[in-house]
């Protein structure tokens, strides 16, 4: 299948690393690995930090100009995809390009990772909310990235066009590191956190983690943090220096060994869609202690591959830490189960199969709408 792709939230060539950019790249790689021809139709970014009718009206006009430009390129080259696929749209990053091109060329249109916040229907984000809703209503298939988003999407997407497409990763390097580096856990347990040090939810996650660790300061543990950012100074001062090993930002290829060399991955996951690092840690054979946020329960099996606590609840997070710190064998148990869980459910191959089924669902739904009514 020929698939035209765009990512209005964060294009694949965006210079700032993020889980969102990584997931977009993984989607393209998975589709290509399954034999599909994927072309990035546009790298236009619709996301804006602030919302208003004027701001998003300008973005819409720019997006439609970009759609015209792409359409001219396709017409001149003779290119015509079988499907237009958009990754990650919502009120701050609506998609005007995909629907415009799908309508112009008579294509099925599909969206992976759609989210919808009804409280944004009014106010500064009303324009973007309405635009995102219009794209969802045009779509022939819509995939939420986790079950928590489904309820809000059901208001605008029919059940026969809506599904959950669980996230995945290229697990090989992490599994290899786990095979080579993993050893049995023993006190003091080596804990690992990976996260960008920026204001907002990331810093809030570090704050909850620091609060929880303070509550178990009577037990032996050490913490490694991988990550950097503008709020580094404030984040690092949250943790006791004598127990902290800060490694800064590391290249992706360096991460698997660090995951595998630690006993538990710890991350409160404040307001995170699912947390790619949680997949990476588990693929490396490292269990997790995390916040029960949005899609985290879809990728972490509570009590099997790790322990989850209510989002932002430092005391509950500390209680889960205490369980593992008291019984280090639990870390080994969670790690082994985590590795198996990822190998079965969240590999690139599993993602490719789900994406292929999803693409065929979009094509099938579109074809049905194009059939002439029976006489």
C-alpha positions as CSV (number, residue, x, y, z in Angstrom):
1,X,0.0,0.0,0.0
2,X,1.2,3.5,-0.8
3,X,0.8,5.7,2.2
4,X,1.2,9.5,2.5
5,X,2.2,10.5,6.0
6,X,2.3,13.7,8.1
7,X,2.7,14.6,11.8
8,X,1.2,18.0,12.6
9,X,2.1,17.8,16.3
10,X,5.9,17.3,15.7
11,X,7.3,16.4,12.2
12,X,9.8,13.6,12.0
13,X,12.6,16.0,11.2
14,X,12.0,18.2,14.2
15,X,15.3,19.0,15.9
16,X,14.1,18.5,19.5
17,X,14.1,14.8,20.6
18,X,10.9,13.6,22.2
19,X,8.8,10.5,22.6
20,X,6.3,11.9,20.2
21,X,8.9,12.3,17.4
22,X,10.3,8.8,18.2
23,X,6.8,7.3,17.9
24,X,6.2,9.0,14.6
25,X,9.4,7.6,13.2
26,X,8.6,4.2,14.5
27,X,5.3,4.2,12.8
28,X,6.9,5.0,9.5
29,X,9.6,2.3,10.0
30,X,7.1,-0.3,11.0
31,X,4.9,0.3,7.9
32,X,8.0,0.1,5.7
33,X,9.1,-3.1,7.4
34,X,5.7,-4.5,6.5
35,X,6.3,-3.7,2.8
36,X,4.3,-0.5,2.6
37,X,5.6,2.5,0.6
38,X,5.5,5.5,2.9
39,X,6.2,9.0,1.7
40,X,6.3,12.0,4.1
41,X,3.9,14.2,2.3
42,X,4.6,17.3,4.5
43,X,6.7,18.4,7.5
44,X,4.3,21.3,8.2
45,X,3.9,21.8,12.0
46,X,0.4,22.9,13.1
47,X,1.2,22.9,16.8
48,X,1.2,26.2,18.6
49,X,1.8,26.9,22.3
50,X,-0.9,29.5,22.6
51,X,-4.4,29.4,21.1
52,X,-6.9,31.9,19.7
53,X,-9.1,32.2,16.7
54,X,-6.6,34.6,15.1
55,X,-3.5,32.4,15.8
56,X,-5.1,29.2,14.6
57,X,-6.8,30.8,11.7
58,X,-3.4,31.8,10.4
59,X,-2.1,28.3,10.9
60,X,-5.1,26.9,9.0
61,X,-4.4,29.3,6.1
62,X,-0.7,28.3,6.1
63,X,-1.7,24.6,6.2
64,X,-4.1,24.9,3.3
65,X,-1.4,26.6,1.2
66,X,0.9,23.7,2.1
67,X,-1.8,21.3,1.0
68,X,-2.1,23.1,-2.4
69,X,1.7,22.9,-2.8
70,X,1.7,19.1,-2.0
71,X,-1.2,18.6,-4.4
72,X,0.7,20.3,-7.2
73,X,3.7,18.2,-6.6
74,X,1.7,15.0,-6.7
75,X,-0.1,16.1,-9.9
76,X,3.2,16.9,-11.6
77,X,4.9,13.7,-10.6
78,X,1.9,11.5,-11.1
79,X,2.0,10.2,-7.5
80,X,-1.2,9.1,-5.9
81,X,-1.2,7.2,-2.6
82,X,-3.7,4.6,-1.5
83,X,-4.1,6.2,2.0
84,X,-3.3,9.4,3.8
85,X,-2.2,8.8,7.4
86,X,-1.8,11.5,10.0
87,X,0.0,10.9,13.3
88,X,-1.1,12.7,16.4
89,X,-3.7,15.4,16.1
90,X,-5.6,17.3,18.8
91,X,-6.8,20.9,19.5
92,X,-3.3,22.3,19.7
93,X,-2.2,20.5,16.5
94,X,-5.2,20.1,14.1
95,X,-4.8,18.5,10.7
96,X,-6.0,20.5,7.7
97,X,-3.6,19.0,5.2
98,X,-4.6,15.4,5.4
99,X,-8.4,15.9,4.9
100,X,-7.8,18.5,2.1
101,X,-5.6,16.1,0.1
102,X,-7.8,13.1,0.9
103,X,-10.8,14.9,-0.5
104,X,-8.9,16.3,-3.5
105,X,-7.5,13.0,-4.6
106,X,-10.3,10.7,-3.4
107,X,-8.3,8.9,-0.7
108,X,-9.1,7.1,2.6
109,X,-7.9,9.2,5.5
110,X,-6.7,7.7,8.8
111,X,-5.5,9.1,12.1
112,X,-3.2,7.4,14.6
113,X,-3.0,8.9,18.1
114,X,-6.0,11.1,18.3
115,X,-7.0,12.7,21.6
116,X,-9.9,15.0,22.4
117,X,-10.5,17.2,25.4
118,X,-14.1,18.4,25.5
119,X,-13.3,21.2,27.9
120,X,-11.4,22.9,25.0
121,X,-14.6,23.2,23.0
122,X,-14.9,26.8,24.3
123,X,-12.2,29.4,25.0
124,X,-8.9,30.1,23.4
125,X,-8.6,26.6,21.8
126,X,-12.2,26.5,20.4
127,X,-11.0,27.0,16.8
128,X,-8.4,24.2,17.0
129,X,-10.8,21.9,18.8
130,X,-13.4,22.4,16.0
131,X,-10.8,21.8,13.3
132,X,-9.5,18.6,15.0
133,X,-13.1,17.4,15.3
134,X,-13.7,18.1,11.6
135,X,-10.7,15.9,10.8
136,X,-11.9,13.1,13.0
137,X,-15.3,13.2,11.5
138,X,-13.7,13.0,8.0
139,X,-11.5,10.1,9.0
140,X,-12.2,6.6,7.8
141,X,-10.3,5.1,10.7
142,X,-9.1,6.6,14.0
143,X,-6.7,5.0,16.5
144,X,-6.3,6.1,20.0
145,X,-2.9,5.3,21.5
146,X,-4.4,4.1,24.7
147,X,-7.8,3.1,26.1
148,X,-8.2,6.3,28.2
149,X,-8.8,8.4,25.1
150,X,-11.5,6.2,23.6
151,X,-14.4,7.6,25.7
152,X,-14.0,11.2,24.4
153,X,-13.4,10.1,20.9
154,X,-16.6,8.1,20.8
155,X,-18.6,11.3,20.7
156,X,-17.3,12.1,17.2
157,X,-16.0,8.8,15.8
158,X,-18.3,5.8,15.1
159,X,-17.4,2.5,16.7
160,X,-16.7,0.8,13.4
161,X,-14.0,3.4,12.7
162,X,-12.4,3.6,16.1
163,X,-9.8,1.3,17.7
164,X,-6.9,1.3,20.1
165,X,-3.5,0.9,18.6
166,X,-1.1,0.2,21.4
167,X,2.4,1.7,21.2
168,X,5.5,-0.3,20.3
169,X,9.2,0.1,19.9
170,X,12.2,-1.4,18.1
171,X,12.9,-3.8,20.9
172,X,16.1,-5.5,19.6
173,X,18.8,-3.3,21.0
174,X,17.1,-3.3,24.4
175,X,16.6,-7.1,24.5
176,X,20.2,-7.6,23.5
177,X,21.4,-5.3,26.3
178,X,19.3,-7.2,28.7
179,X,20.8,-10.5,27.6
180,X,24.3,-9.2,28.0
181,X,24.1,-7.0,31.1
182,X,21.2,-8.1,33.3
183,X,22.2,-9.4,36.7
184,X,20.2,-10.4,39.8
185,X,19.1,-7.4,41.9
186,X,20.6,-6.9,45.3
187,X,20.7,-4.1,47.9
188,X,21.3,-1.2,47.5
189,X,18.9,-1.4,44.5
190,X,20.0,0.7,41.5
191,X,17.0,2.9,40.4
192,X,16.9,4.7,37.0
193,X,14.8,7.7,35.8
194,X,14.9,9.1,32.2
195,X,13.2,12.4,31.4
196,X,13.7,15.8,30.0
197,X,14.2,18.6,32.5
198,X,11.7,21.2,31.4
199,X,9.0,23.1,33.2
200,X,5.6,21.6,33.6
201,X,4.7,17.9,33.8
202,X,8.3,16.7,33.4
203,X,9.5,18.7,36.4
204,X,6.4,17.7,38.3
205,X,7.3,14.0,37.7
206,X,10.7,14.6,39.1
207,X,9.2,16.4,42.1
208,X,6.9,13.5,42.9
209,X,9.8,11.1,42.5
210,X,11.9,13.1,44.9
211,X,9.1,13.2,47.4
212,X,8.6,9.5,47.2
213,X,12.3,8.7,47.5
214,X,12.6,10.9,50.6
215,X,9.9,8.8,52.2
216,X,12.1,5.7,51.8
217,X,15.4,7.3,52.8
218,X,15.7,4.8,55.6
219,X,16.3,2.1,53.0
220,X,19.4,1.6,50.8
221,X,19.1,2.7,47.1
222,X,20.9,4.8,44.5
223,X,19.3,6.8,41.7
224,X,20.6,7.4,38.2
225,X,19.0,10.2,36.1
226,X,19.4,10.5,32.4
227,X,18.2,13.7,30.9
228,X,18.8,17.4,30.7
229,X,17.0,20.6,30.0
230,X,16.4,24.2,31.0
231,X,15.2,23.3,34.5
232,X,18.2,21.0,35.3
233,X,19.4,23.0,38.3
234,X,16.0,22.9,40.0
235,X,15.5,19.2,39.2
236,X,18.9,18.0,40.4
237,X,18.7,19.9,43.7
238,X,15.6,17.8,44.6
239,X,17.7,14.7,45.1
240,X,20.4,13.9,47.7
241,X,23.8,14.3,46.1
242,X,25.2,11.3,47.9
243,X,22.7,9.0,46.2
244,X,22.5,10.6,42.8
245,X,24.3,9.8,39.6
246,X,23.3,12.3,36.9
247,X,24.5,11.4,33.4
248,X,22.9,14.2,31.4
249,X,21.4,13.7,28.0
250,X,22.7,10.7,26.2
251,X,22.3,9.5,22.6
252,X,19.6,6.9,22.0
253,X,22.2,4.2,21.3
254,X,23.6,4.5,24.8
255,X,20.3,4.0,26.6
256,X,19.8,0.2,26.3
257,X,22.9,-0.7,28.4
258,X,21.8,1.8,31.1
259,X,18.3,0.4,31.3
260,X,19.7,-3.2,31.6
261,X,22.3,-2.2,34.2
262,X,19.6,-1.0,36.7
263,X,17.3,-2.9,38.9
264,X,14.1,-0.8,38.5
265,X,12.9,2.1,36.4
266,X,11.1,4.7,38.4
267,X,8.9,7.4,36.8
268,X,5.7,9.1,38.1
269,X,4.6,9.8,34.4
270,X,2.6,13.0,35.2
271,X,0.2,13.7,32.3
272,X,2.1,11.4,30.0
273,X,0.2,9.6,27.2
274,X,2.1,6.4,27.9
275,X,5.8,7.0,28.3
276,X,8.2,5.5,25.7
277,X,10.9,5.0,28.3
278,X,8.6,2.6,30.2
279,X,8.5,0.4,27.1
280,X,12.3,0.7,26.7
281,X,13.0,-0.2,30.3
282,X,10.7,-3.3,30.2
283,X,12.2,-4.4,26.9
284,X,15.6,-4.4,28.6
285,X,14.3,-6.7,31.3
286,X,13.8,-3.9,33.9
287,X,10.6,-3.7,35.9
288,X,9.0,-0.3,36.5
289,X,7.4,1.7,39.3
290,X,5.2,4.3,37.7
291,X,2.2,6.5,37.9
292,X,-1.2,5.1,36.8
293,X,-1.6,7.7,34.1
294,X,-3.5,7.6,30.8
295,X,-2.0,4.8,28.7
296,X,0.6,3.6,31.3
297,X,-1.7,0.7,32.5
298,X,-2.0,-0.4,28.8
299,X,1.8,-1.0,28.6
300,X,2.7,-1.8,32.2
301,X,0.9,-4.8,33.8
302,X,0.4,-3.8,37.4
303,X,1.7,-6.4,39.8
304,X,3.3,-8.4,36.9
305,X,5.8,-6.2,35.1
306,X,5.9,-3.5,37.8
307,X,3.8,-1.5,40.3
308,X,1.5,1.4,39.5
309,X,0.2,4.1,41.9
310,X,-2.3,6.9,41.4
311,X,-1.0,9.8,39.4
312,X,0.9,12.3,41.5
313,X,0.5,10.3,44.8
314,X,4.0,10.4,46.3
315,X,3.0,8.4,49.3
316,X,1.5,5.6,47.2
317,X,4.6,5.7,44.9
318,X,6.8,5.4,48.0
319,X,4.8,2.4,49.3
320,X,5.5,0.7,46.0
321,X,9.2,1.6,46.2
322,X,9.3,0.2,49.7
323,X,7.9,-3.2,48.6
324,X,10.7,-3.7,46.1
325,X,13.4,-2.2,48.2
326,X,12.5,-4.7,51.0
327,X,12.4,-7.7,48.6
328,X,14.9,-7.3,45.9
329,X,13.8,-10.6,44.3
330,X,10.7,-8.7,43.2
331,X,12.8,-6.6,40.9
332,X,14.1,-9.7,39.1
333,X,10.6,-11.1,38.9
334,X,9.2,-7.9,37.4
335,X,12.1,-7.6,35.0
336,X,11.7,-11.1,33.6
337,X,7.9,-10.6,33.2
338,X,8.5,-7.2,31.6
339,X,10.9,-8.6,29.0
340,X,8.4,-11.3,28.0
341,X,5.5,-8.8,27.9
342,X,7.3,-6.5,25.5
343,X,8.5,-9.3,23.3
344,X,4.9,-10.6,23.0
345,X,3.0,-7.3,22.6
346,X,5.0,-4.3,21.8
347,X,7.8,-5.0,19.3
348,X,8.2,-3.3,15.9
349,X,6.8,-6.5,14.3
350,X,3.7,-6.4,16.5
351,X,3.2,-2.7,15.7
352,X,3.6,-3.3,12.0
353,X,0.9,-6.0,12.0
354,X,-1.5,-3.6,14.0
355,X,-0.8,-0.8,11.6
356,X,-1.4,-2.9,8.6
357,X,-4.8,-4.1,10.0
358,X,-5.6,-0.4,10.8
359,X,-4.7,0.8,7.3
360,X,-6.8,-1.9,5.7
361,X,-9.7,-0.9,8.1
362,X,-9.5,2.6,6.8
363,X,-9.4,1.5,3.2
364,X,-12.3,-0.8,3.7
365,X,-14.4,1.8,5.4
366,X,-13.7,4.3,2.7
367,X,-14.5,1.9,-0.1
368,X,-17.9,1.2,1.6
369,X,-18.8,4.8,1.6
370,X,-18.0,5.1,-2.1
371,X,-20.2,2.3,-3.2
372,X,-23.3,3.4,-5.1
373,X,-26.6,2.6,-3.3
374,X,-28.4,-0.5,-4.4
375,X,-31.1,0.1,-7.0
